[in-house]
């Protein structure tokens, strides 16, 4: 098996969605001798938004239903499973990823979504813009028809290498159509994935477990692709 890290690093000054808490990381204590055979231990303090860096949105982020689940209430099975990464890097910044783009991505890589639980979208936004401020200002995103098409194929979880699964800046008549469809169709979405070039056009096992934040609107996520892995009864091989 080969494990590929799909996450962004967390660091002071990392790009965050406009209006969200800037990420701050600073040392609280340092590793040093304090006398009497004792030493202090190195400890950092982190202040950041739930939606900074690689994260998975919970349903209370967009769904006003009182029964909508926060991040720690969502079953862990929703964050792992058979996945593909579709190459839609030909879609320009701030344009919609359409159903035709998704179908073409499947055809070009000879990928079939039958039995696929998770679809990642390689847009190239991370390579083009990260960590410059423009990363938070310009990215392609799914339109309503494309998001519904993924749901119709049985997909339960969508990931993207951009600040949002919705186009930035906003365009079109409907506000945040991809997030809206996720709420309507019970789809999860993971945003701010890192470099997806190594998995673009491939099938793999995806694992992206979010932090267990009580009443969390999202969970910071360490996402990974496991290549050459087969899911079998009782585990992997």
C-alpha positions in Angstrom: 0.0 0.0 0.0 1.1 3.6 -0.6 -0.4 6.4 1.5 -0.6 9.9 0.0 -1.2 12.9 2.3 -3.9 15.0 0.7 -4.0 17.7 3.5 -2.8 21.2 3.8 -0.4 22.2 6.6 -1.7 24.3 9.5 0.4 27.4 10.0 0.2 31.1 11.1 -1.0 33.2 8.2 -2.4 30.3 6.2 -5.2 31.3 3.8 -8.6 31.3 5.4 -12.1 32.0 4.0 -12.8 35.8 4.0 -14.2 36.9 7.3 -13.1 33.8 9.3 -10.7 33.7 12.2 -7.0 34.0 11.0 -4.9 31.1 12.1 -2.4 31.9 14.9 0.2 29.4 16.2 2.7 30.4 18.9 4.9 28.6 21.4 3.4 28.5 24.9 6.4 26.7 26.5 9.8 25.7 25.2 11.8 22.6 25.8 14.5 23.6 28.3 16.2 22.6 31.6 14.6 24.2 34.6 16.9 22.9 37.3 16.7 20.0 39.8 16.9 17.5 37.0 13.6 18.8 35.6 12.8 20.2 32.2 9.8 22.0 30.6 8.2 20.6 27.5 7.6 22.2 24.2 3.9 23.2 23.7 2.3 25.3 21.0 -1.0 27.2 21.3 -3.3 27.2 18.2 -6.2 29.6 17.5 -8.1 29.0 14.3 -11.5 28.6 12.6 -13.0 25.1 12.2 -13.1 25.9 8.5 -9.4 26.7 8.1 -7.1 24.4 6.2 -8.4 20.9 5.3 -11.8 20.4 6.9 -15.1 18.6 6.5 -18.3 20.5 6.9 -21.0 19.2 9.2 -24.7 19.5 8.3 -25.3 22.3 10.8 -23.0 24.5 8.8 -25.6 25.0 6.1 -28.8 23.1 7.2 -31.2 24.9 9.4 -33.1 21.7 10.3 -33.0 21.2 14.1 -32.2 17.6 13.5 -29.1 18.4 11.4 -26.0 16.7 12.7 -22.9 18.4 14.0 -19.5 17.0 13.1 -19.1 14.7 16.1 -22.5 13.2 15.5 -21.8 12.0 12.0 -21.0 8.3 11.6 -17.3 7.7 11.1 -18.1 5.4 8.1 -19.1 8.6 6.2 -15.4 9.8 6.2 -13.8 6.8 4.6 -14.4 4.5 1.6 -13.7 3.8 -2.0 -13.0 7.0 -3.9 -11.9 8.5 -7.2 -10.3 11.8 -8.1 -11.7 13.5 -11.2 -9.4 15.8 -13.2 -11.4 19.0 -13.8 -8.4 21.2 -14.0 -9.4 22.5 -17.4 -12.2 24.5 -15.7 -11.1 28.2 -15.4 -11.0 30.0 -12.1 -14.3 31.3 -11.0 -16.3 29.2 -13.4 -18.7 26.4 -12.8 -17.8 22.7 -12.8 -20.6 21.2 -14.8 -22.1 17.7 -15.1 -20.3 17.5 -18.5 -17.0 18.2 -16.9 -17.5 15.4 -14.4 -18.6 12.9 -17.1 -15.6 13.9 -19.2 -13.3 13.4 -16.2 -14.7 9.9 -15.7 -14.3 9.0 -19.4 -10.8 10.4 -19.8 -9.6 8.3 -16.9 -11.8 5.4 -17.7 -13.4 5.6 -14.2 -16.7 4.2 -13.3 -18.6 5.6 -10.3 -20.4 2.4 -9.5 -19.8 1.6 -5.9 -17.8 4.8 -5.4 -18.6 6.6 -2.1 -16.3 9.6 -2.3 -15.3 11.8 -5.2 -12.5 14.3 -5.0 -12.2 17.1 -7.6 -8.7 18.1 -8.8 -9.1 21.7 -10.0 -5.5 22.7 -9.7 -6.4 25.7 -7.5 -4.0 24.6 -4.8 -1.0 24.5 -7.2 -2.0 27.7 -8.9 -2.6 29.9 -5.9 -1.7 28.5 -2.5 -0.7 30.2 -0.2 -1.3 33.6 -1.9 -4.4 35.6 -0.9 -6.0 35.0 -4.3 -6.4 31.4 -3.2 -9.4 32.5 -1.2 -10.8 34.7 -3.9 -10.9 32.7 -7.1 -11.8 29.0 -7.6 -14.1 26.9 -9.7 -17.0 25.2 -8.0 -19.8 22.8 -8.7 -23.1 24.0 -10.0 -26.5 22.5 -8.9 -26.8 20.1 -11.8 -23.3 18.7 -11.3 -23.8 18.2 -7.5 -27.1 16.5 -8.0 -25.6 14.3 -10.6 -22.9 13.1 -8.2 -25.6 12.4 -5.6 -27.6 10.4 -8.2 -24.5 8.2 -8.8 -24.6 7.2 -5.2 -21.7 9.5 -4.1 -22.0 10.5 -0.4 -18.9 12.8 0.1 -17.3 15.4 -2.2 -13.8 16.9 -1.7 -12.0 19.7 -3.5 -8.6 21.3 -3.6 -10.0 24.8 -3.1 -11.4 27.0 -0.4 -15.0 25.9 -1.2 -17.0 23.4 -3.3 -18.9 26.5 -4.5 -17.5 28.9 -7.1 -15.7 32.0 -5.8 -16.5 34.7 -6.3 -20.3 34.0 -6.4 -21.9 33.8 -9.8 -25.3 32.8 -11.0 -28.8 33.2 -9.5 -28.6 30.6 -6.7 -26.5 31.3 -3.6 -24.0 28.5 -2.9 -25.7 25.8 -5.0 -23.2 23.0 -4.2 -23.6 23.5 -0.4 -27.3 23.8 -0.8 -27.5 20.4 -2.6 -25.3 18.8 0.0 -27.8 19.9 2.7 -30.8 18.7 0.5 -29.2 15.4 -0.4 -27.3 14.6 2.8 -23.9 14.9 1.2 -20.7 15.6 3.1 -18.0 17.9 1.6 -14.3 18.4 2.4 -12.6 21.6 1.4 -9.1 22.9 1.2 -7.5 19.6 0.2 -3.9 19.9 -0.8 -2.0 18.6 -3.8 -4.2 16.1 -5.6 -2.0 15.6 -8.7 -0.8 12.1 -7.6 -4.3 10.8 -7.3 -6.0 12.6 -10.2 -7.7 10.1 -12.5 -7.2 7.3 -10.1 -9.3 5.0 -7.8 -8.2 4.6 -4.2 -9.3 4.2 -0.6 -9.9 7.6 1.0 -9.7 8.3 4.7 -10.3 11.8 6.2 -11.3 11.7 9.8 -12.4 15.1 11.3 -11.7 16.2 14.8 -14.4 15.4 17.3 -15.6 18.9 18.1 -18.7 19.1 20.2 -21.4 20.9 18.2 -18.8 21.5 15.5 -19.9 23.2 12.3 -16.8 21.5 10.7 -13.9 19.3 11.7 -10.3 19.8 10.9 -9.3 16.8 8.8 -6.2 14.8 8.0 -7.0 13.4 4.6 -5.2 10.6 2.9 -5.4 8.3 -0.1 -4.4 4.7 0.1 -3.3 3.3 -3.2 -3.2 -0.3 -4.1 -5.5 -1.2 -1.2 -8.5 -3.5 -1.5 -11.3 -3.4 1.0 -12.1 -7.0 2.1 -14.1 -8.5 4.9 -12.3 -7.8 8.2 -10.1 -5.0 6.9 -7.7 -4.1 4.1 -5.2 -6.0 2.0 
